[in-house]
Amino acid sequence: MDIKSGINLTKKELDVMEILWASNKPLTLSDIKQKHTVNPNTAAACLRTLLNKKAIKVADIVYSNTVLCRSYTPVLDRDKYWASCYSKSSGNGSAAQLVAKFVDATDDLDEIIRLEKLVQKKKSELKQREK
């Protein structure tokens, strides 16, 4: 995927992408709904939008119970996406904008705690340098 095209993801699209990125196999809409409490219509709309943005692709047509449905896999690489967010913000902003975007996009308390620890560690290092 050419990340320079500048894919912008909404919070809900990013929620769906995080589920897809975390999976080691393609997922159906029902798989995504099981992993995240999201309105089925919202999830379906996000998948359509992500397909249009070429952030995901249809991996296969599979059975979910007795119904044929599409399974999806990410095309957009997670690290490249976040790196592009940083490069976009660093051109006319700061790393703080990237962190703010990440914090706004996640509901994962463990990730926020890890981020907090990283910030505290960096603050300690900088204070030590000043001495």
GUZASE-171272 format. One record per atom (N, C-alpha, C): residue in one letter; x, y, z; atom name; chain; residue number from 0. Coordinates in Angstrom, 3 decimals. Each point is the difference from the previous one (the first is absolute). Example, Ala and Ser with C-alpha at 12.3 -4.5 7.8 and 13.67 -1.06 7.14 Angstrom:
R;nuti;east;north;up;drenti;tilum;torvo
R;A;13.190;-5.690;7.800;N;A;0
R;A;-0.890;1.190;0.000;CA;A;0
R;A;0.900;1.200;0.000;C;A;0
R;S;-0.350;1.050;-0.720;N;A;1
R;S;0.820;1.190;0.060;CA;A;1
R;S;-0.770;1.090;0.730;C;A;1
***
This chain:
R;nuti;east;north;up;drenti;tilum;torvo
R;M;0.836;-1.183;0.000;N;A;0
R;M;-0.836;1.183;0.000;CA;A;0
R;M;0.875;1.237;0.000;C;A;0
R;D;-0.301;0.958;-0.822;N;A;1
R;D;0.752;1.243;-0.051;CA;A;1
R;D;-0.521;0.912;1.092;C;A;1
R;I;0.734;0.034;1.101;N;A;2
R;I;-0.433;0.772;1.169;CA;A;2
R;I;0.045;1.495;-0.269;C;A;2
R;K;0.744;0.416;-1.007;N;A;3
R;K;0.097;1.420;-0.324;CA;A;3
R;K;-1.332;0.553;-0.476;C;A;3
R;S;-0.923;-0.890;-0.379;N;A;4
R;S;-1.311;0.465;-0.431;CA;A;4
R;S;-0.764;0.625;1.163;C;A;4
R;G;0.479;-0.220;1.210;N;A;5
R;G;-0.559;0.685;1.164;CA;A;5
R;G;-1.350;-0.493;0.433;C;A;5
R;I;-0.095;-1.246;0.363;N;A;6
R;I;-1.262;-0.535;0.497;CA;A;6
R;I;-0.269;0.582;1.380;C;A;6
R;N;-1.166;0.572;0.152;N;A;7
R;N;-0.448;0.493;1.302;CA;A;7
R;N;-1.107;-0.916;0.479;C;A;7
R;L;0.135;-0.485;1.220;N;A;8
R;L;-0.999;-0.895;0.565;CA;A;8
R;L;-0.755;0.691;1.124;C;A;8
R;T;-1.311;-0.227;0.022;N;A;9
R;T;-0.801;0.493;1.115;CA;A;9
R;T;0.241;-0.914;1.199;C;A;9
R;K;-0.502;0.388;1.164;N;A;10
R;K;0.174;-0.816;1.196;CA;A;10
R;K;-0.634;-1.382;-0.195;C;A;10
R;K;-1.181;-0.051;-0.557;N;A;11
R;K;-0.679;-1.289;-0.194;CA;A;11
R;K;0.728;-0.857;-1.029;C;A;11
R;E;0.484;0.624;-1.075;N;A;12
R;E;0.775;-0.744;-0.987;CA;A;12
R;E;1.281;-0.537;0.635;C;A;12
R;L;0.618;0.815;0.834;N;A;13
R;L;1.215;-0.422;0.674;CA;A;13
R;L;-0.284;-1.150;0.970;C;A;13
R;D;-1.151;0.029;0.663;N;A;14
R;D;-0.401;-1.113;0.876;CA;A;14
R;D;-0.065;-1.307;-0.797;C;A;14
R;V;-0.622;0.064;-1.175;N;A;15
R;V;-0.111;-1.193;-0.848;CA;A;15
R;V;1.383;-0.426;-0.483;C;A;15
R;M;0.827;0.970;-0.398;N;A;16
R;M;1.354;-0.336;-0.473;CA;A;16
R;M;0.809;-0.654;1.122;C;A;16
R;E;-0.122;0.485;1.221;N;A;17
R;E;0.741;-0.596;1.127;CA;A;17
R;E;-0.400;-1.462;0.195;C;A;17
R;I;-1.280;-0.295;-0.167;N;A;18
R;I;-0.464;-1.386;0.106;CA;A;18
R;I;0.619;-0.843;-1.109;C;A;18
R;L;-0.006;0.523;-1.218;N;A;19
R;L;0.575;-0.733;-1.133;CA;A;19
R;L;1.508;-0.163;0.155;C;A;19
R;W;0.690;1.052;0.451;N;A;20
R;W;1.447;-0.068;0.200;CA;A;20
R;W;0.355;-1.034;1.072;C;A;20
R;A;-0.830;-0.120;1.016;N;A;21
R;A;0.288;-0.908;1.111;CA;A;21
R;A;-0.261;-1.467;-0.360;C;A;21
R;S;-0.735;-0.229;-1.064;N;A;22
R;S;-0.352;-1.364;-0.378;CA;A;22
R;S;1.061;-0.609;-0.907;C;A;22
R;N;0.212;-1.283;0.176;N;A;23
R;N;0.955;-0.691;-0.868;CA;A;23
R;N;-0.698;-0.673;-1.184;C;A;23
R;K;-1.303;0.283;-0.144;N;A;24
R;K;-0.749;-0.558;-1.122;CA;A;24
R;K;-1.056;1.003;-0.447;C;A;24
R;P;-0.475;-0.116;-1.226;N;A;25
R;P;-1.071;0.894;-0.464;CA;A;25
R;P;-1.257;-0.163;0.862;C;A;25
R;L;-0.731;1.087;0.156;N;A;26
R;L;-1.189;0.003;0.853;CA;A;26
R;L;-1.237;0.391;-0.787;C;A;26
R;T;-1.124;-0.571;0.391;N;A;27
R;T;-1.290;0.381;-0.572;CA;A;27
R;T;-0.599;1.122;0.849;C;A;27
R;L;-1.071;0.576;-0.502;N;A;28
R;L;-0.709;1.026;0.758;CA;A;28
R;L;-0.443;-0.545;1.348;C;A;28
R;S;-0.510;-1.219;0.038;N;A;29
R;S;-0.452;-0.564;1.283;CA;A;29
R;S;1.180;-0.217;0.946;C;A;29
R;D;1.181;-0.362;-0.524;N;A;30
R;D;1.202;-0.120;0.844;CA;A;30
R;D;0.331;1.347;0.632;C;A;30
R;I;-0.075;1.046;-0.806;N;A;31
R;I;0.337;1.344;0.479;CA;A;31
R;I;-0.998;0.438;1.070;C;A;31
R;K;-1.277;-0.295;-0.226;N;A;32
R;K;-1.024;0.368;0.986;CA;A;32
R;K;0.204;-0.733;1.320;C;A;32
R;Q;0.511;-1.232;-0.047;N;A;33
R;Q;0.248;-0.761;1.222;CA;A;33
R;Q;1.179;0.566;0.780;C;A;33
R;K;0.981;0.540;-0.703;N;A;34
R;K;1.207;0.494;0.659;CA;A;34
R;K;-0.151;1.439;0.494;C;A;34
R;H;-1.021;0.686;-0.467;N;A;35
R;H;-0.181;1.399;0.383;CA;A;35
R;H;-1.494;0.293;0.032;C;A;35
R;T;-0.448;0.593;1.068;N;A;36
R;T;-1.416;0.331;0.089;CA;A;36
R;T;-0.261;1.230;-0.864;C;A;36
R;V;-0.395;-0.267;-1.202;N;A;37
R;V;-0.278;1.062;-0.957;CA;A;37
R;V;-1.319;-0.333;-0.689;C;A;37
R;N;-0.731;1.023;-0.332;N;A;38
R;N;-1.248;-0.159;-0.719;CA;A;38
R;N;0.292;-0.713;-1.326;C;A;38
R;P;-0.753;-1.034;-0.345;N;A;39
R;P;0.265;-0.733;-1.244;CA;A;39
R;P;-0.018;0.890;-1.246;C;A;39
R;N;-0.907;0.970;-0.031;N;A;40
R;N;-0.067;0.908;-1.148;CA;A;40
R;N;1.250;0.886;-0.072;C;A;40
R;T;0.471;0.430;1.155;N;A;41
R;T;1.208;0.816;0.049;CA;A;41
R;T;1.211;-0.804;-0.463;C;A;41
R;A;0.111;-1.229;0.477;N;A;42
R;A;1.116;-0.856;-0.403;CA;A;42
R;A;-0.031;-0.253;-1.506;C;A;42
R;A;-1.176;-0.275;-0.536;N;A;43
R;A;-0.125;-0.245;-1.440;CA;A;43
R;A;0.369;1.252;-0.795;C;A;43
R;A;-0.438;1.160;0.479;N;A;44
R;A;0.339;1.258;-0.678;CA;A;44
R;A;1.503;0.258;0.051;C;A;44
R;C;0.618;-0.284;1.129;N;A;45
R;C;1.465;0.164;0.130;CA;A;45
R;C;0.727;-0.909;-0.970;C;A;45
R;L;-0.445;-1.249;-0.118;N;A;46
R;L;0.638;-0.936;-0.925;CA;A;46
R;L;-0.117;0.498;-1.442;C;A;46
R;R;-1.172;0.510;-0.367;N;A;47
R;R;-0.177;0.541;-1.361;CA;A;47
R;R;0.948;1.171;-0.239;C;A;47
R;T;0.078;0.898;0.972;N;A;48
R;T;0.874;1.168;-0.126;CA;A;48
R;T;1.464;-0.416;-0.069;C;A;48
R;L;0.387;-0.948;0.851;N;A;49
R;L;1.385;-0.480;-0.006;CA;A;49
R;L;0.343;-0.683;-1.322;C;A;49
R;L;-0.969;-0.701;-0.590;N;A;50
R;L;0.213;-0.584;-1.322;CA;A;50
R;L;0.212;1.092;-1.038;C;A;50
R;N;-0.840;1.044;0.045;N;A;51
R;N;0.129;1.119;-0.942;CA;A;51
R;N;1.329;0.733;0.159;C;A;51
R;K;0.476;0.090;1.237;N;A;52
R;K;1.285;0.660;0.271;CA;A;52
R;K;1.190;-0.910;-0.310;C;A;52
R;K;-0.316;-1.259;-0.351;N;A;53
R;K;1.019;-1.015;-0.285;CA;A;53
R;K;0.895;-0.294;1.208;C;A;53
R;A;-0.576;0.125;1.186;N;A;54
R;A;0.704;-0.333;1.236;CA;A;54
R;A;-0.145;-1.484;0.319;C;A;54
R;I;-1.064;-0.613;-0.541;N;A;55
R;I;-0.242;-1.437;0.170;CA;A;55
R;I;-0.371;-0.585;-1.352;C;A;55
R;K;-0.020;-1.323;-0.058;N;A;56
R;K;-0.471;-0.678;-1.207;CA;A;56
R;K;-0.811;-1.215;0.410;C;A;56
R;V;-0.798;-0.482;-0.928;N;A;57
R;V;-0.750;-1.230;0.230;CA;A;57
R;V;0.987;-1.142;-0.176;C;A;57
R;A;0.172;-0.768;1.046;N;A;58
R;A;0.949;-1.118;-0.037;CA;A;58
R;A;-0.623;-1.238;-0.621;C;A;58
R;D;-1.283;-0.220;0.307;N;A;59
R;D;-0.651;-1.219;-0.459;CA;A;59
R;D;-1.506;0.111;0.235;C;A;59
R;I;-0.722;-0.903;-0.596;N;A;60
R;I;-1.431;-0.177;0.291;CA;A;60
R;I;-0.087;-1.292;0.805;C;A;60
R;V;-0.535;0.114;1.212;N;A;61
R;V;-0.025;-1.145;0.913;CA;A;61
R;V;-1.396;-0.173;0.587;C;A;61
R;Y;-0.213;-1.166;0.586;N;A;62
R;Y;-1.254;-0.246;0.703;CA;A;62
R;Y;0.105;0.503;1.431;C;A;62
R;S;-1.014;0.716;0.426;N;A;63
R;S;-0.165;0.362;1.399;CA;A;63
R;S;-1.335;-0.633;0.396;C;A;63
R;N;0.079;-1.060;0.748;N;A;64
R;N;-1.158;-0.881;0.250;CA;A;64
R;N;-0.457;-0.558;-1.344;C;A;64
R;T;-1.163;0.393;-0.467;N;A;65
R;T;-0.494;-0.520;-1.279;CA;A;65
R;T;-0.035;1.063;-1.089;C;A;65
R;V;0.578;1.146;0.269;N;A;66
R;V;-0.064;1.124;-0.925;CA;A;66
R;V;1.386;0.283;-0.585;C;A;66
R;L;0.049;0.208;-1.305;N;A;67
R;L;1.246;0.411;-0.637;CA;A;67
R;L;0.238;1.479;0.274;C;A;67
R;C;1.212;0.334;0.367;N;A;68
R;C;0.322;1.398;0.256;CA;A;68
R;C;1.471;0.262;-0.334;C;A;68
R;R;0.333;1.269;-0.085;N;A;69
R;R;1.368;0.399;-0.298;CA;A;69
R;R;0.853;-0.032;1.258;C;A;69
R;S;1.266;-0.338;-0.174;N;A;70
R;S;0.959;0.172;1.091;CA;A;70
R;S;0.995;1.064;-0.463;C;A;70
R;Y;0.470;0.789;0.957;N;A;71
R;Y;0.830;1.167;-0.311;CA;A;71
R;Y;1.373;-0.113;0.646;C;A;71
R;T;0.973;0.565;-0.674;N;A;72
R;T;1.358;0.051;0.519;CA;A;72
R;T;0.571;1.386;-0.276;C;A;72
R;P;0.860;0.495;0.875;N;A;73
R;P;0.554;1.343;-0.232;CA;A;73
R;P;1.014;0.009;-1.147;C;A;73
R;V;-0.012;1.077;-0.740;N;A;74
R;V;1.007;0.277;-1.009;CA;A;74
R;V;0.949;1.053;0.580;C;A;74
R;L;-0.592;0.923;0.728;N;A;75
R;L;0.745;1.072;0.646;CA;A;75
R;L;0.760;-0.565;1.190;C;A;75
R;D;1.304;0.197;0.015;N;A;76
R;D;0.848;-0.472;1.091;CA;A;76
R;D;-0.147;0.929;1.211;C;A;76
R;R;-0.138;-0.595;1.163;N;A;77
R;R;-0.218;0.777;1.227;CA;A;77
R;R;1.150;0.975;0.272;C;A;77
R;D;1.241;-0.495;-0.048;N;A;78
R;D;1.150;0.863;0.287;CA;A;78
R;D;0.136;1.117;-1.021;C;A;78
R;K;-0.255;-0.314;-1.268;N;A;79
R;K;0.088;1.030;-1.040;CA;A;79
R;K;-1.085;1.051;0.178;C;A;79
R;Y;-1.193;-0.449;0.422;N;A;80
R;Y;-1.081;0.955;0.239;CA;A;80
R;Y;0.389;0.989;1.101;C;A;80
R;W;0.473;-0.536;1.140;N;A;81
R;W;0.354;0.882;1.116;CA;A;81
R;W;1.206;0.868;-0.341;C;A;81
R;A;0.941;-0.557;-0.764;N;A;82
R;A;1.152;0.800;-0.428;CA;A;82
R;A;-0.455;1.149;-0.898;C;A;82
R;S;-0.977;-0.267;-0.862;N;A;83
R;S;-0.500;1.072;-0.868;CA;A;83
R;S;-0.732;1.061;0.814;C;A;83
R;C;-0.688;-0.423;1.049;N;A;84
R;C;-0.662;0.972;0.886;CA;A;84
R;C;1.042;0.904;0.641;C;A;84
R;Y;1.112;-0.607;0.413;N;A;85
R;Y;1.059;0.785;0.624;CA;A;85
R;Y;0.627;0.954;-1.004;C;A;85
R;S;0.291;-0.490;-1.215;N;A;86
R;S;0.654;0.871;-0.978;CA;A;86
R;S;-0.930;1.129;-0.417;C;A;86
R;K;-1.303;-0.266;-0.056;N;A;87
R;K;-0.956;1.066;-0.314;CA;A;87
R;K;-0.007;1.050;1.102;C;A;87
R;S;0.010;-0.468;1.262;N;A;88
R;S;-0.082;0.952;1.105;CA;A;88
R;S;1.321;0.719;0.217;C;A;88
R;S;1.121;-0.673;-0.284;N;A;89
R;S;1.285;0.645;0.268;CA;A;89
R;S;0.307;1.099;-1.003;C;A;89
R;G;-0.634;-0.042;-1.165;N;A;90
R;G;0.226;1.055;-0.984;CA;A;90
R;G;-0.539;1.338;0.456;C;A;90
R;N;-1.089;-0.008;0.719;N;A;91
R;N;-0.601;1.253;0.441;CA;A;91
R;N;-0.522;-0.110;1.424;C;A;91
R;G;0.600;-0.897;0.753;N;A;92
R;G;-0.440;-0.184;1.368;CA;A;92
R;G;1.088;-0.641;0.814;C;A;92
R;S;-0.390;-0.979;0.798;N;A;93
R;S;0.974;-0.611;0.888;CA;A;93
R;S;-0.365;-1.455;0.259;C;A;93
R;A;0.906;-0.678;0.689;N;A;94
R;A;-0.271;-1.376;0.402;CA;A;94
R;A;-1.216;-0.036;0.928;C;A;94
R;A;-0.234;1.088;0.719;N;A;95
R;A;-1.156;0.055;0.897;CA;A;95
R;A;-1.305;-0.188;-0.768;C;A;95
R;Q;-0.053;0.489;-1.233;N;A;96
R;Q;-1.207;-0.184;-0.803;CA;A;96
R;Q;-0.218;-1.478;-0.328;C;A;96
R;L;1.095;-0.701;-0.275;N;A;97
R;L;-0.107;-1.426;-0.270;CA;A;97
R;L;-0.499;-0.739;1.234;C;A;97
R;V;0.569;0.319;1.144;N;A;98
R;V;-0.412;-0.637;1.247;CA;A;98
R;V;-1.468;0.314;0.276;C;A;98
R;A;-0.388;1.247;-0.226;N;A;99
R;A;-1.398;0.388;0.221;CA;A;99
R;A;-0.929;-0.794;-0.918;C;A;99
R;K;0.418;-0.206;-1.254;N;A;100
R;K;-0.819;-0.767;-0.935;CA;A;100
R;K;-0.133;-1.445;0.489;C;A;100
R;F;1.116;-0.565;0.470;N;A;101
R;F;-0.032;-1.363;0.511;CA;A;101
R;F;-0.898;-0.103;1.227;C;A;101
R;V;0.160;0.925;0.936;N;A;102
R;V;-0.793;-0.025;1.233;CA;A;102
R;V;-1.483;0.126;-0.329;C;A;102
R;D;-0.342;0.880;-0.930;N;A;103
R;D;-1.397;0.149;-0.392;CA;A;103
R;D;-0.549;-1.263;-0.672;C;A;103
R;A;0.884;-0.740;-0.681;N;A;104
R;A;-0.447;-1.140;-0.790;CA;A;104
R;A;-0.117;-1.295;0.792;C;A;104
R;T;0.534;-0.047;1.205;N;A;105
R;T;-0.002;-1.270;0.727;CA;A;105
R;T;-0.880;0.051;1.249;C;A;105
R;D;-0.570;-1.153;0.284;N;A;106
R;D;-0.735;-0.188;1.253;CA;A;106
R;D;0.685;-1.083;0.825;C;A;106
R;D;1.237;-0.323;-0.374;N;A;107
R;D;0.769;-1.050;0.655;CA;A;107
R;D;0.791;0.598;1.163;C;A;107
R;L;-0.456;-0.260;1.214;N;A;108
R;L;0.633;0.560;1.192;CA;A;108
R;L;1.447;-0.442;0.126;C;A;108
R;D;0.305;-1.238;-0.354;N;A;109
R;D;1.380;-0.491;0.078;CA;A;109
R;D;0.925;0.808;-0.903;C;A;109
R;E;-0.472;0.342;-1.189;N;A;110
R;E;0.809;0.811;-0.926;CA;A;110
R;E;0.244;1.395;0.580;C;A;110
R;I;-1.007;0.573;0.603;N;A;111
R;I;0.143;1.332;0.606;CA;A;111
R;I;0.999;-0.062;1.154;C;A;111
R;I;-0.064;-1.035;0.801;N;A;112
R;I;0.940;-0.162;1.118;CA;A;112
R;I;1.423;-0.150;-0.522;C;A;112
R;R;0.181;-0.810;-1.066;N;A;113
R;R;1.347;-0.152;-0.588;CA;A;113
R;R;0.506;1.334;-0.530;C;A;113
R;L;-0.871;0.741;-0.620;N;A;114
R;L;0.374;1.310;-0.529;CA;A;114
R;L;0.400;0.945;1.129;C;A;114
R;E;-0.773;-0.032;1.073;N;A;115
R;E;0.312;0.820;1.178;CA;A;115
R;E;1.374;-0.342;0.565;C;A;115
R;K;0.302;-1.281;0.086;N;A;116
R;K;1.300;-0.445;0.512;CA;A;116
R;K;1.136;0.467;-0.902;C;A;116
R;L;-0.221;-0.057;-1.313;N;A;117
R;L;1.021;0.478;-0.933;CA;A;117
R;L;0.270;1.487;0.187;C;A;117
R;V;-1.050;0.763;0.184;N;A;118
R;V;0.150;1.445;0.208;CA;A;118
R;V;0.739;0.269;1.304;C;A;118
R;Q;-0.359;-0.709;1.063;N;A;119
R;Q;0.669;0.190;1.289;CA;A;119
R;Q;1.483;-0.371;-0.089;C;A;119
R;K;0.304;-1.072;-0.692;N;A;120
R;K;1.392;-0.426;-0.176;CA;A;120
R;K;0.789;1.064;-0.750;C;A;120
R;K;-0.578;0.532;-1.064;N;A;121
R;K;0.676;1.030;-0.787;CA;A;121
R;K;0.206;1.264;0.825;C;A;121
R;K;-0.991;0.370;0.797;N;A;122
R;K;0.141;1.171;0.865;CA;A;122
R;K;1.158;-0.189;0.973;C;A;122
R;S;0.110;-1.188;0.588;N;A;123
R;S;1.089;-0.285;0.938;CA;A;123
R;S;1.353;0.105;-0.692;C;A;123
R;E;0.103;-0.554;-1.215;N;A;124
R;E;1.248;0.074;-0.756;CA;A;124
R;E;0.395;1.441;-0.283;C;A;124
R;L;-0.969;0.801;-0.395;N;A;125
R;L;0.294;1.397;-0.304;CA;A;125
R;L;0.403;0.788;1.235;C;A;125
R;K;-0.635;-0.302;1.134;N;A;126
R;K;0.359;0.667;1.253;CA;A;126
R;K;1.418;-0.362;0.410;C;A;126
R;Q;0.379;-1.267;-0.245;N;A;127
R;Q;1.361;-0.447;0.338;CA;A;127
R;Q;1.030;0.721;-0.876;C;A;127
R;R;-0.317;0.225;-1.251;N;A;128
R;R;0.922;0.711;-0.901;CA;A;128
R;R;0.216;1.442;0.429;C;A;128
R;E;-1.065;0.604;0.543;N;A;129
R;E;0.089;1.409;0.414;CA;A;129
R;E;0.900;0.192;1.201;C;A;129
R;K;0.211;-1.022;0.792;N;A;130
R;K;0.790;0.109;1.238;CA;A;130
R;K;1.462;0.057;-0.274;C;A;130
***
